């Protein structure tokens, strides 16, 4: 049986959600999927199958945030330097894990250190995303030239990818580390049945709906009582501190 390891960036819920969708399709084909990430397990609750395993491990972190999803540049810089201080340790750990698990192929969305691990383990690796971390960091640290060598290192690590797929809502520039990337379609979970939220909660067709979701990032403070008073419609959120009136 083909064994594919899917490495997922530890930032938000978006990378995990679309890799869960891809995993679901691979499982349908009888592929053994091993998820390598520290994203919350509930994001993969749709993958209740003996063909899927969750193996927690952190490979990156993306961007650190302050309140209200503002990028925390000093914290991101510090975390990035700390991560690369452990580069050899992480790569060695992943080479050992890949070999122990007898992985046939790695798909990455879109950690970079695993690319180096795959080159040592001699395992093909495919990248898939709508952006790479070079694109993010070169804008985030545009006024910090001392970080440029590190960003160049990330770019060089991405060069180990054997193939790259560029998702919608991207540009060639947002995947600049993969100039020969192949454009592909959306990745979204497929459900057997879909609930009509208006019918479920008896909401009139003419009533506006406002959905509040922030991709699993902490530090987003919203005054829900004031929001509900100001919005002339129905506010939908997973926030458990406030109950519907």
N, C-alpha and C positions, 0 to 999 in steps of 0.2 A: 504494500500500500504506500502511495506517495505521501511523504511527510513534509508539510510546508510550515515554516515558522513565520509568523507575522509580527513584526516589531512596530510598536506604536508610540509616537511621541507623547510624553507625559505633560500635555498642555491642553486644558479644556476637555470638551467631550467630542468635538467634531472628528478628530482623527480616529478615535475609538469607534464612534458610531458608524462611520463609513467602512472601517475595517471589519466591524461586526457584520455588516451587510455582505461584504466580499467573502467573509468566512462562511456565512450561511450558504452561499452559492457553491463554494468549494466543498462543503460538507455534503451537499446534495449530489455531488459528483463522486462521493466516496473517498475524498481526500482527508487525511488526518491533519487537523489544524492545531498548531500550538501557538497560543498568544503570548507574546513577551512584552509586558508592560506593567506599570503600576497604576493604571487607571482603575476606577472602582469596578468591582465584579458585576454590579447590577447593570452596567452598560452592555454586558454580554449575556444577559439573562435569556435572550432569545435563542441562544446557542446551546440548548439542553440536548446534548448529543454525546455519545461515547466517542465520536470522532473529533471532539473539541476539548482542549486542555488549556487552562490558564496558568502560566508560569510567571509570577510577579518578578519584575526586575526593572530598575530604572536605567534608562539609556540617555535621557536628556531631560529638559524641563521647559524648553521654549523660551518664554518671557515671564519674568516676575512682575506682579501687578501690585499697585497700591489701591486705595479705595476707588470705587467707581470705575474699575478696569483701566485705570491710567497705568501706563508702562513705568515700572520702577527701574530706571536705567542703572543706578548704582548697585541695586540688589541683583539685577540681571548680570552685570559685569562681574560682580563678586562670585556669583554662582557659576558663571561660565569658566572663570579662571580655576575655581575649585574642581569643576568637572574635568577639565583638561589636566589638572594635577593628578587625577586618578585614571587618566586615559589608558596607560599600559595595563593597569589592574583590571579595568573594565573589559578591554579588548581580550586579554588573556582569559578572563572568566567566560566571555562569550564564545571564544574559540573552543574551549573545553565543553561548554554546554551544547554547542552545535554538533560537535563530534559525538558526545555522549548520547544525544537524542537522535542521532542518525538522520539529520535534516537533509532533505534533497534540494530544497529551494527556500530562499528567504525573500519575503516581501516587506518593504519598509515604507512607513508613512509617518514621519520621514526622518528617523534618527540617522545620524551620520557615523557614529563610532561602529555600528554594526557592519557598515560597509567595509571597514578595515578588517574586522573580525572575519568576515566572509572571504576576504582575499587570502588570509592566512589559513583558514579552514578549507579553502578551495571549494567553496559552495557558491553557486550563482545567486545573485541578489538583484531583485527588481525594485525600483523606486516608484511610488505612486503618490501623487499629491496635486494640489493646485498651487503650491509654493514650496520653496526650500528655505532652510534657515539662513542661508547666505543672503537671500533677498530681504528677510526680516532684519537681520543684524546689520547689514550695510546701511540701512536707513536709520535704525535705532542708534547706531554708534557713528553716524556720519561726522560728528564733531570730535571723535576720539581716535585719532590716527594710531595710537598705541595699541588699539584692538585690531587694526587691519590685518596684521600677520596671523592672528588667530582665525579671523574670518577666511583668510586665504587657505588656512589649514583645513577648515571645514569644507571649502570648495574642493580641495584636493582629495579629501576623503570620499566625497560624492562621486569622484571619477572612477571609483571601483565598481560602481553599478554596471551591471551587464545590460540592463534595459531600463527605460523610464517611461512612465505613462502620465500624461498631463491631463488632469481633470478639468471640467468646465469651471468658469469664473476664474480663469488663470490667463496668463500671457506668457510668451516665450521668455520675457524678462523675469517673471516671477519664478520660473524654473530654469534660470540661467546656468545653473550647474549641470544641466542635462540638455545640451543644445540639440540633441537628436531625439528628444522625447516624442512619444507618439500621443496624439490627442485622442482622448477617449470620452465615454459618456459619464453620466452621473452615477454615483454609488449611493443607493438608499435602500433601507430595509424593506423587504416585501412582506406584507401581511396577508394572511388568508382572508381576513374580513376587516373592514374599516368601519369605525363607528362615526355616525353623524353627530357631532357634538351639539348641534342645535337641537336635534331630535332627542338626544339623551337628556339634556338639561332643560328641554322645553323653552328654547330661546327663539323668539320671533325672527323671521328672515330679515326684517328691516333693522334689527338691533346690531350695532357695531360690536365687534369682538376685538379685544386687545390681549395678545399673548405675550407674557413676560418670561424670558428664558435667557440665561447668561452663560451657557456653555460650561457650567461647572466651576467657574472661577469664583473664589471667595472675595469678600470685601466689597460686594455690590450692595449698597444700602439704598433701599427705596421706601419712601413713605407711602405704603400701600393704602392706608385710610384716606390720605389726601388725594392719591391717584384715583381711587375709586370715586371720590366725590367730584373730582374734576372731569373724569372721562364719562361721557354720556353714552354708556354702553355697558358691556360685561367684561371684566378683567379676568383673565385666566392665568393662573400661576401655580407652581408646585410649592410655593412658600407655605409652610405648615404653621406659621405663627399667627396667621389670620384665617378666620373661617368665613365662609359666605354668609351674608346676612339675608 
